[in-house]
Amino acid sequence: MVNSNGGDHLSVAKALYQLEFYLQQLNLGVTIRDLYERAYRTKRGDRYDDRWLTVLDENLEVRESLSEPFTTQSVLEVLMRTGHEPLVRTLMREIRNQKIGFTHMYLIGRTSHH
């Protein structure tokens, strides 16, 4: 399933779900929906729609993606490959603002995942 932007919907959904897991583990106080809004609301204007983010966990394959091996790098690679650079830039700004390094994210995420 590929959209007109060439992105794989399922891969993006899994990546966002996995990223949400990291954000929760780090207790950042920010959600995927927050980041998505910051990245796209102004750019998309009236066409902005983030409702699909609230139903990610309704898809069994997306839910099961937490059982697959993943890292912040694999999540970011999927987002970049599928045209979500604005979301990645927004995430990077948030990480800098909260002074969290990727090693910290990786260790907390992976140790909490077991």
DRENLUM-766078 format. One record per atom (N, C-alpha, C): residue in one letter; atom name; y, x, z. Coordinates in Angstrom, 2 decimals. Each point is the difference from the previous one (the first is absolute). Layout:
BEGIN
[r A,CA,[Y,X,Z]]
...
//
This chain:
BEGIN
[r M,N,[-1.17,0.85,0.00]]
[r M,CA,[1.17,-0.85,0.00]]
[r M,C,[1.24,0.89,0.00]]
[r V,N,[0.71,0.02,-1.10]]
[r V,CA,[1.17,0.86,-0.15]]
[r V,C,[1.20,-0.86,-0.33]]
[r N,N,[1.13,0.27,0.67]]
[r N,CA,[1.21,-0.79,-0.29]]
[r N,C,[0.78,0.65,-1.13]]
[r S,N,[1.10,-0.62,-0.39]]
[r S,CA,[0.79,0.49,-1.13]]
[r S,C,[0.63,1.36,0.28]]
[r N,N,[0.11,0.38,1.25]]
[r N,CA,[0.55,1.32,0.35]]
[r N,C,[-1.09,1.07,0.00]]
[r G,N,[-1.23,-0.38,-0.31]]
[r G,CA,[-1.09,0.96,-0.03]]
[r G,C,[-0.62,0.23,1.36]]
[r G,N,[0.45,-0.72,1.01]]
[r G,CA,[-0.53,0.21,1.34]]
[r G,C,[-1.25,-0.81,0.26]]
[r D,N,[-0.87,0.53,0.79]]
[r D,CA,[-1.23,-0.68,0.37]]
[r D,C,[0.28,-0.81,1.26]]
[r H,N,[-0.03,-1.32,-0.12]]
[r H,CA,[0.35,-0.87,1.13]]
[r H,C,[-0.87,0.25,1.23]]
[r L,N,[-1.30,0.11,-0.20]]
[r L,CA,[-0.90,0.19,1.13]]
[r L,C,[0.25,1.36,0.67]]
[r S,N,[0.18,1.03,-0.80]]
[r S,CA,[0.28,1.33,0.57]]
[r S,C,[1.29,0.00,0.81]]
[r V,N,[1.02,-0.68,-0.51]]
[r V,CA,[1.27,-0.09,0.72]]
[r V,C,[-0.18,-0.79,1.29]]
[r A,N,[-0.71,-1.11,-0.08]]
[r A,CA,[-0.23,-0.83,1.20]]
[r A,C,[-0.73,0.81,1.06]]
[r K,N,[-1.04,0.74,-0.40]]
[r K,CA,[-0.74,0.82,0.95]]
[r K,C,[0.89,1.08,0.60]]
[r A,N,[0.78,0.67,-0.85]]
[r A,CA,[0.88,1.07,0.48]]
[r A,C,[1.01,-0.54,1.01]]
[r L,N,[0.57,-1.15,-0.28]]
[r L,CA,[0.97,-0.58,0.92]]
[r L,C,[-0.66,-0.43,1.30]]
[r Y,N,[-1.20,-0.52,-0.09]]
[r Y,CA,[-0.74,-0.41,1.21]]
[r Y,C,[-0.33,1.23,0.85]]
[r Q,N,[-0.42,1.08,-0.65]]
[r Q,CA,[-0.29,1.24,0.71]]
[r Q,C,[1.27,0.58,0.61]]
[r L,N,[1.10,-0.07,-0.73]]
[r L,CA,[1.27,0.49,0.52]]
[r L,C,[0.45,-0.83,1.20]]
[r E,N,[-0.21,-1.29,-0.07]]
[r E,CA,[0.34,-0.88,1.14]]
[r E,C,[-0.79,0.44,1.24]]
[r F,N,[-1.26,0.38,-0.20]]
[r F,CA,[-0.83,0.51,1.09]]
[r F,C,[0.66,1.22,0.65]]
[r Y,N,[0.43,0.95,-0.83]]
[r Y,CA,[0.68,1.19,0.53]]
[r Y,C,[1.26,-0.37,0.78]]
[r L,N,[0.79,-0.88,-0.57]]
[r L,CA,[1.25,-0.40,0.66]]
[r L,C,[-0.28,-0.62,1.36]]
[r Q,N,[-1.05,-0.81,0.08]]
[r Q,CA,[-0.36,-0.62,1.28]]
[r Q,C,[-0.50,1.04,0.99]]
[r Q,N,[-0.83,0.94,-0.47]]
[r Q,CA,[-0.54,1.04,0.89]]
[r Q,C,[1.11,0.86,0.58]]
[r L,N,[1.01,0.24,-0.78]]
[r L,CA,[1.12,0.83,0.45]]
[r L,C,[1.04,-0.80,0.77]]
[r N,N,[-0.18,-1.31,0.04]]
[r N,CA,[0.92,-0.88,0.74]]
[r N,C,[1.44,0.25,-0.44]]
[r L,N,[0.21,0.02,-1.31]]
[r L,CA,[1.32,0.32,-0.53]]
[r L,C,[1.00,-1.15,0.11]]
[r G,N,[-0.49,-1.19,0.20]]
[r G,CA,[0.92,-1.13,0.07]]
[r G,C,[0.49,-0.43,-1.37]]
[r V,N,[-0.68,0.43,-1.05]]
[r V,CA,[0.33,-0.38,-1.37]]
[r V,C,[-1.30,-0.41,-0.68]]
[r T,N,[0.10,-0.98,-0.88]]
[r T,CA,[-1.18,-0.49,-0.71]]
[r T,C,[0.14,0.29,-1.49]]
[r I,N,[-1.10,-0.20,-0.71]]
[r I,CA,[0.03,0.13,-1.45]]
[r I,C,[1.03,-0.96,-0.59]]
[r R,N,[0.04,-1.20,0.54]]
[r R,CA,[0.95,-0.99,-0.52]]
[r R,C,[1.44,0.48,0.19]]
[r D,N,[0.30,0.63,1.14]]
[r D,CA,[1.34,0.57,0.23]]
[r D,C,[0.33,1.05,-1.06]]
[r L,N,[-0.94,0.92,-0.21]]
[r L,CA,[0.22,1.08,-0.96]]
[r L,C,[0.14,-0.55,-1.42]]
[r Y,N,[-0.85,-0.95,-0.34]]
[r Y,CA,[0.03,-0.61,-1.32]]
[r Y,C,[1.35,-0.68,-0.25]]
[r E,N,[0.49,-0.71,1.01]]
[r E,CA,[1.29,-0.67,-0.13]]
[r E,C,[1.12,1.02,-0.22]]
[r R,N,[0.00,1.06,0.79]]
[r R,CA,[1.04,1.03,-0.15]]
[r R,C,[-0.05,0.65,-1.38]]
[r A,N,[-1.22,0.17,-0.51]]
[r A,CA,[-0.18,0.68,-1.28]]
[r A,C,[0.37,-0.88,-1.19]]
[r Y,N,[-0.24,-1.31,0.10]]
[r Y,CA,[0.07,-0.83,-1.20]]
[r Y,C,[0.95,-1.20,0.03]]
[r R,N,[0.44,-0.48,1.15]]
[r R,CA,[0.78,-1.25,0.02]]
[r R,C,[1.25,0.09,-0.88]]
[r T,N,[0.81,1.03,0.19]]
[r T,CA,[1.24,0.12,-0.77]]
[r T,C,[-0.29,0.20,-1.48]]
[r K,N,[-0.96,0.86,-0.30]]
[r K,CA,[-0.35,0.31,-1.39]]
[r K,C,[-0.50,-1.22,-0.75]]
[r R,N,[-0.80,-0.83,0.65]]
[r R,CA,[-0.62,-1.14,-0.68]]
[r R,C,[0.79,-1.29,0.12]]
[r G,N,[0.93,-0.05,0.94]]
[r G,CA,[0.86,-1.18,0.13]]
[r G,C,[-0.77,-1.30,0.14]]
[r D,N,[0.29,-0.96,-0.87]]
[r D,CA,[-0.64,-1.31,0.05]]
[r D,C,[-1.50,0.06,-0.30]]
[r R,N,[-0.44,1.06,-0.63]]
[r R,CA,[-1.43,0.13,-0.33]]
[r R,C,[-0.80,0.61,1.15]]
[r Y,N,[0.67,0.37,1.09]]
[r Y,CA,[-0.68,0.62,1.14]]
[r Y,C,[-0.97,-1.00,0.64]]
[r D,N,[-1.23,0.45,0.25]]
[r D,CA,[-1.00,-0.85,0.64]]
[r D,C,[-0.97,0.91,0.76]]
[r D,N,[-0.06,-0.16,1.31]]
[r D,CA,[-0.92,0.81,0.79]]
[r D,C,[-1.07,-0.85,0.69]]
[r R,N,[-0.12,-1.25,-0.40]]
[r R,CA,[-0.97,-0.88,0.66]]
[r R,C,[-1.42,0.51,-0.11]]
[r W,N,[-0.31,0.69,-1.09]]
[r W,CA,[-1.36,0.49,-0.20]]
[r W,C,[-0.41,1.02,1.07]]
[r L,N,[0.98,0.65,0.61]]
[r L,CA,[-0.30,0.99,1.04]]
[r L,C,[-0.57,-0.65,1.25]]
[r T,N,[0.32,-1.26,0.23]]
[r T,CA,[-0.47,-0.67,1.22]]
[r T,C,[-1.45,-0.45,-0.12]]
[r V,N,[-0.56,0.06,-1.19]]
[r V,CA,[-1.38,-0.47,-0.19]]
[r V,C,[-0.95,1.13,-0.43]]
[r L,N,[0.41,1.24,0.16]]
[r L,CA,[-0.86,1.12,-0.38]]
[r L,C,[-1.36,-0.09,0.67]]
[r D,N,[-0.01,-0.35,1.28]]
[r D,CA,[-1.27,-0.01,0.74]]
[r D,C,[-0.88,-1.20,-0.34]]
[r E,N,[0.44,-0.88,-0.88]]
[r E,CA,[-0.85,-1.11,-0.44]]
[r E,C,[-1.01,0.46,-1.04]]
[r N,N,[0.22,1.16,-0.59]]
[r N,CA,[-0.91,0.55,-0.99]]
[r N,C,[-1.00,0.92,0.71]]
[r L,N,[-1.29,-0.32,-0.13]]
[r L,CA,[-1.04,0.77,0.69]]
[r L,C,[0.02,1.47,-0.40]]
[r E,N,[0.18,0.28,-1.29]]
[r E,CA,[0.02,1.40,-0.45]]
[r E,C,[1.17,0.75,0.63]]
[r V,N,[1.12,-0.65,0.14]]
[r V,CA,[1.16,0.63,0.63]]
[r V,C,[-0.29,0.27,1.47]]
[r R,N,[-0.54,-0.99,0.71]]
[r R,CA,[-0.34,0.19,1.42]]
[r R,C,[-0.99,1.14,0.18]]
[r E,N,[-0.99,0.06,-0.87]]
[r E,CA,[-1.03,1.03,0.12]]
[r E,C,[0.51,1.39,-0.37]]
[r S,N,[1.21,0.08,-0.56]]
[r S,CA,[0.54,1.31,-0.38]]
[r S,C,[0.25,0.89,1.21]]
[r L,N,[0.09,-0.58,1.19]]
[r L,CA,[0.16,0.83,1.20]]
[r L,C,[-1.28,0.75,0.33]]
[r S,N,[-1.13,-0.44,-0.56]]
[r S,CA,[-1.27,0.69,0.21]]
[r S,C,[-0.21,1.12,-1.01]]
[r E,N,[0.83,0.02,-1.04]]
[r E,CA,[-0.09,1.06,-1.00]]
[r E,C,[0.76,1.23,0.51]]
[r P,N,[-0.40,1.19,-0.45]]
[r P,CA,[0.78,1.18,0.38]]
[r P,C,[1.39,-0.06,-0.65]]
[r F,N,[1.04,0.22,0.78]]
[r F,CA,[1.35,0.04,-0.55]]
[r F,C,[0.88,0.86,0.88]]
[r T,N,[1.03,0.53,-0.61]]
[r T,CA,[1.00,0.80,0.71]]
[r T,C,[1.37,-0.49,-0.45]]
[r T,N,[1.02,0.46,0.67]]
[r T,CA,[1.34,-0.35,-0.47]]
[r T,C,[0.20,0.51,-1.42]]
[r Q,N,[-0.56,1.16,-0.32]]
[r Q,CA,[0.15,0.54,-1.34]]
[r Q,C,[-0.64,-0.92,-1.03]]
[r S,N,[-1.21,-0.49,0.26]]
[r S,CA,[-0.65,-0.88,-0.98]]
[r S,C,[0.77,-1.30,-0.16]]
[r V,N,[0.55,-0.52,1.09]]
[r V,CA,[0.79,-1.23,-0.06]]
[r V,C,[1.25,0.23,-0.85]]
[r L,N,[0.71,1.09,0.27]]
[r L,CA,[1.24,0.29,-0.74]]
[r L,C,[-0.28,0.29,-1.47]]
[r E,N,[-1.13,0.65,-0.30]]
[r E,CA,[-0.35,0.26,-1.40]]
[r E,C,[-0.19,-1.30,-0.77]]
[r V,N,[-0.68,-0.97,0.61]]
[r V,CA,[-0.19,-1.30,-0.66]]
[r V,C,[1.35,-0.66,-0.24]]
[r L,N,[0.86,0.00,1.01]]
[r L,CA,[1.30,-0.65,-0.15]]
[r L,C,[0.85,0.68,-1.08]]
[r M,N,[-0.03,1.31,-0.06]]
[r M,CA,[0.77,0.72,-1.02]]
[r M,C,[-0.59,-0.27,-1.39]]
[r R,N,[-1.31,0.04,-0.12]]
[r R,CA,[-0.67,-0.20,-1.29]]
[r R,C,[0.26,-1.39,-0.55]]
[r T,N,[0.20,-0.97,0.87]]
[r T,CA,[0.16,-1.39,-0.43]]
[r T,C,[1.46,-0.45,-0.04]]
[r G,N,[0.92,0.96,0.03]]
[r G,CA,[1.41,-0.33,-0.20]]
[r G,C,[0.76,-0.44,1.24]]
[r H,N,[-0.52,0.32,1.18]]
[r H,CA,[0.67,-0.42,1.23]]
[r H,C,[0.76,1.14,0.67]]
[r E,N,[0.62,0.85,-0.82]]
[r E,CA,[0.80,1.11,0.52]]
[r E,C,[1.11,-0.49,0.94]]
[r P,N,[0.68,-1.12,-0.30]]
[r P,CA,[1.04,-0.47,0.94]]
[r P,C,[-0.56,-0.28,1.40]]
[r L,N,[-1.20,-0.51,0.07]]
[r L,CA,[-0.63,-0.28,1.29]]
[r L,C,[-0.33,1.31,0.72]]
[r V,N,[-0.50,0.97,-0.74]]
[r V,CA,[-0.33,1.31,0.59]]
[r V,C,[1.27,0.67,0.51]]
[r R,N,[1.09,-0.06,-0.78]]
[r R,CA,[1.27,0.59,0.46]]
[r R,C,[0.49,-0.68,1.28]]
[r T,N,[-0.13,-1.32,0.06]]
[r T,CA,[0.41,-0.75,1.19]]
[r T,C,[-0.85,0.41,1.20]]
[r L,N,[-1.30,0.16,-0.20]]
[r L,CA,[-0.89,0.45,1.06]]
[r L,C,[0.39,1.39,0.48]]
[r M,N,[0.29,0.90,-0.94]]
[r M,CA,[0.36,1.37,0.38]]
[r M,C,[1.29,0.02,0.82]]
[r R,N,[0.96,-0.84,-0.37]]
[r R,CA,[1.24,-0.09,0.80]]
[r R,C,[-0.32,-0.47,1.42]]
[r E,N,[-0.86,-0.99,0.13]]
[r E,CA,[-0.36,-0.52,1.31]]
[r E,C,[-0.70,1.07,0.83]]
[r I,N,[-0.89,0.75,-0.63]]
[r I,CA,[-0.71,1.08,0.71]]
[r I,C,[0.98,1.06,0.48]]
[r R,N,[0.95,0.37,-0.86]]
[r R,CA,[1.01,0.99,0.41]]
[r R,C,[0.85,-0.55,1.14]]
[r N,N,[0.40,-1.27,-0.10]]
[r N,CA,[0.83,-0.60,1.04]]
[r N,C,[-0.72,-0.01,1.35]]
[r Q,N,[-1.30,-0.16,-0.03]]
[r Q,CA,[-0.77,-0.05,1.25]]
[r Q,C,[-0.57,1.37,0.37]]
[r K,N,[0.29,1.00,-0.83]]
[r K,CA,[-0.40,1.39,0.27]]
[r K,C,[-1.51,0.15,0.17]]
[r I,N,[-0.74,-0.59,-0.93]]
[r I,CA,[-1.46,0.08,0.02]]
[r I,C,[-0.44,0.81,-1.21]]
[r G,N,[-0.90,0.95,0.22]]
[r G,CA,[-0.53,0.80,-1.10]]
[r G,C,[-1.31,-0.58,-0.50]]
[r F,N,[-0.37,0.36,-1.22]]
[r F,CA,[-1.24,-0.53,-0.57]]
[r F,C,[-1.23,0.46,0.76]]
[r T,N,[0.01,1.18,0.57]]
[r T,CA,[-1.15,0.44,0.78]]
[r T,C,[-0.21,-0.95,1.16]]
[r H,N,[1.08,-0.38,0.65]]
[r H,CA,[-0.06,-0.95,1.11]]
[r H,C,[-0.59,-1.32,-0.48]]
[r M,N,[0.48,-0.51,-1.13]]
[r M,CA,[-0.51,-1.27,-0.53]]
[r M,C,[-1.49,0.11,-0.31]]
[r Y,N,[-0.40,1.10,-0.62]]
[r Y,CA,[-1.40,0.18,-0.39]]
[r Y,C,[-0.90,0.05,1.22]]
[r L,N,[0.36,0.80,0.98]]
[r L,CA,[-0.85,0.15,1.18]]
[r L,C,[-0.12,-1.29,0.79]]
[r I,N,[1.10,-0.67,0.21]]
[r I,CA,[-0.06,-1.25,0.76]]
[r I,C,[-0.77,-1.05,-0.77]]
[r G,N,[0.28,-0.11,-1.29]]
[r G,CA,[-0.69,-1.01,-0.81]]
[r G,C,[-1.49,0.24,-0.06]]
[r R,N,[-0.41,1.21,-0.28]]
[r R,CA,[-1.42,0.28,-0.15]]
[r R,C,[-0.74,-0.06,1.33]]
[r T,N,[0.58,0.48,1.08]]
[r T,CA,[-0.72,-0.05,1.27]]
[r T,C,[-0.09,-1.43,0.51]]
[r S,N,[1.00,-0.81,-0.29]]
[r S,CA,[-0.04,-1.40,0.42]]
[r S,C,[-0.94,-0.80,-0.87]]
[r H,N,[-0.29,0.48,-1.19]]
[r H,CA,[-0.82,-0.73,-0.96]]
[r H,C,[-1.48,0.03,0.39]]
[r H,N,[-0.41,0.98,0.79]]
[r H,CA,[-1.43,0.15,0.33]]
[r H,C,[-0.46,-1.03,0.98]]
//
